[in-house]
């Protein structure tokens, strides 16, 4: 994905919209509105790919998690660490964005009012509807969370089959996910045009208010990511991992830098392995936990998604009461575990979260246009989360691992 081209598309769309709003020129206003179909086609293309992509990735991911039974306490604690840090990350993201909303101005959302659902389902209805009557019908309707539940159960059942059949199904799912990831890359190459088509009509209706709100959004996400590291990851490293925050920060500086610049956990894996050894961690710990974390651990992405949900719900006037927040947190928790190795995947995997609380998907295009800055910070937070998990679990299982390493 060409990030520079996306930024150019966003700048052109914002420029056209702001100019049309400021001058009131009928020709410019018509031009801005005429660009809207470009954005709609882009969003439909994302929706076309995201359901089968997430289904394939979840199937393969459950296969990896299912094997943790054979790896004992080490793998179980690692996955537990991922889950324990993901939940508060979502809440921090929601909290900082809720505070940030006090500094934003009301704007017209990039969708017609008729498209906006203003009532979220209750918690009981949400939990009941997680079990689909017909998985194919759920997929056709875009109900991704019930489909994920089916895929998780199906993948769990697959792990009980003979090894040959299990490997055949897993290999097929991996091949499907690889092909869909390639297709998603193609779709994201059209993002500059799509972002232009989404940004121009919105800013034509809102003027400079949208730019101010996006600035607040970015700042809230960055602040939230540093709060997550200071309030969750470093205390766990100190209390459960027995390592001082100063030593941990110095020992993971290379990991943070590479994650910040590459925006990928997988690309940062060689640096993480090197620094884990330099920190004196057990080889049998970090060789298992770091690849697993690179696949399914996304605390920074979860925080970003929580903040994005609150921001877009406010833009569309969708209320988030206590029941809706509970539903949203559970949906975001599940979505964060399905973030694919695709650029801006944290935005793409927001689709089921927005669907379940009734927020239109059109807002995703606006976030995609400014995603480069939040992406570098959340990717860096993700890889620090991987290192924190490895450090903590290694200390908790040190006695068990000394025999193997010896």
Phi, psi and omega in degrees: 000130182274098183297321180297319179295322178296318179297322178295316178300318178296315181298319179294318179295315178296319180297315178298315182294314180296317179297317179297319180293318184289322184269337184069017182294123179301323181294317180291321178297319177295321179296319180296317180291327180293339179282348185303319180301330178299317178293322180294320177297319178300315179295320179295325178294320177297314180299326180300322187266329195294324184293306178295329180295310180297320179301316181293318181294319179296319180301312180294319182297320178295326176300320178293316181293322181300329180287350181295338177304321183281343182265356170075212190296326184299308180294321180298317179294323179298311179296321176300320177298317179302314183291318183295326180275337181290317183299307178296332176299318178299315182294322177296316179301316178295319183294312182293326179287324176300318176293318181297332181298337179291347179255010181253160177253148177299136178226158175283128182288160180280053176195158176286150183301329182295339182276351189266124172268126187256003179238127175268151179291154175290166183298317182296312179300321179299314182293321178296317183286352176293337178264109185281141172293321183219108182302324180292320177296320178298319179295317181295327181276356181079015179275087191285325183296313175301324178296320179298319178301315178299315182297319179299313180294319179297316180294322178297320177295326180298326182294346179269354181284164173304151187304320183297315180292320179299315181292326178296314180293319180294319179297319177298315180296321178295320179295319178297316181295322178298317180294320180290326175297319176298318178296321178295323175300318178297317179299317183289342174291340176272003184302322179305318179289318180296317180295321175302315181292336177274322186283321187299307181293327180294310182289336175295329179272335187249339182071218185286346183300321180296319179298318178297317182295321178294323176298318177296319179300311181299314181298318180297318180296314182297316178299316180299321180295320177290325175296319179300315180294319183284329185260340184240300189292309182296318175299322178293321177298321182287312188283311183267330182268346178067023180241136180293145178304323180298314179295319180296316180297314179296322183283347181242016181298319178296318178300314181298318183294315181293318177298322180294321186272329182265340182053039177211132177292320182296318179294337180271352186304316178302318178293321179297317179298319180295314183286332175297320177293319180294331177282355179082022180281156182292134179300319181292340175279302189287335178288338175269310192288319185296313176297323178296317180296320179298337181273320191229353184265117184221061180295322178295320178295321179298318178298314179301318181293322176298316178295319181297319180299313180297318181297311183288325177298319178295321180298321183266359180072028178271118183290142176239079175284183182305315180294318180294323178296317179299316177298315182295320180296315179296317180297318179293322178302314179291320181294323181297334179280355183244019180292120185275160176284060182232142176306136180059030181295334178297330177282315181301318183281002173284348184308308181295328180294313180294321179300317189287336178255001173085027178262127180300153184278349185300331180295340180298325180296324178294316179295323181299324182294332182247019189284343186301315182291310175300327184297317182294323181287319181287327176295318177297321177294322178300312184290328174293325174297323176297315181292323178295319178298316181295316180297316183290311182293325177300316180294323182288339181242018187305315182297324180289330188270339185299324180295317181294316183289332179289000000 
